[in-house]
Amino acid sequence: QVQLVESGGGLVQAGESLRLSCEASGSTFGVTAMGWFRQAPGKQRELVAIQSNNGQTTVGESAKGRFAISRDIAKNTVYLQMNGVKVGDSAVYYCCMQRSLSHGLQASWGQGAQVTVGS
């Protein structure tokens, strides 16, 4: 099993910056990508950013130009640098790990980190 632990969430004011971290432990073999999703109350979970092992990055529309994802593959850690946050960025941010296993692709999720942006 994989354990993903997020940190760095909290309350920030609009326009400020915040950095989320997520460290994976346990059965981390076969990792192909790590990233971040978010879910606001009453809304569906949406992609923020995800990065594969070869560095290919996909960024969600709401994060483009403001958020940056980075990884330390050796440490099985992924970061999300959030700049110029907006009230609309308030959500629970979930870390995600994708692994390629014998039976196919498997996604694992963290418990989530609450980010609240004040106006």
Secondary structure as the mmCIF struct_conf table of DSSP 4:
data_model
#
loop_
_struct_conf.conf_type_id
_struct_conf.id
_struct_conf.beg_label_comp_id
_struct_conf.beg_label_asym_id
_struct_conf.beg_label_seq_id
_struct_conf.end_label_comp_id
_struct_conf.end_label_asym_id
_struct_conf.end_label_seq_id
STRN STRN1 VAL A 2 SER A 7
STRN STRN2 GLY A 10 GLN A 13
TURN_TY1_P TURN_TY1_P1 ALA A 14 GLY A 15
STRN STRN3 LEU A 18 GLY A 26
BEND BEND1 SER A 27 SER A 27
TURN_TY1_P TURN_TY1_P2 PHE A 29 GLY A 30
STRN STRN4 VAL A 31 GLN A 39
TURN_TY1_P TURN_TY1_P3 PRO A 41 GLY A 42
BEND BEND2 LYS A 43 LYS A 43
STRN STRN5 GLU A 46 SER A 52
TURN_TY1_P TURN_TY1_P4 ASN A 53 ASN A 54
STRN STRN6 THR A 57 VAL A 59
HELX_RH_3T_P HELX_RH_3T_P1 GLU A 61 ALA A 63
TURN_TY1_P TURN_TY1_P5 LYS A 64 ARG A 66
STRN STRN7 PHE A 67 ASP A 72
HELX_RH_3T_P HELX_RH_3T_P2 ILE A 73 LYS A 75
TURN_TY1_P TURN_TY1_P6 ASN A 76 ASN A 76
STRN STRN8 THR A 77 MET A 82
BEND BEND3 GLY A 84 GLY A 84
HELX_RH_3T_P HELX_RH_3T_P3 VAL A 87 ASP A 89
STRN STRN9 ALA A 91 LEU A 101
TURN_TY1_P TURN_TY1_P7 SER A 102 HIS A 103
STRN STRN10 GLY A 104 TRP A 109
STRN STRN11 ALA A 113 GLY A 118
#
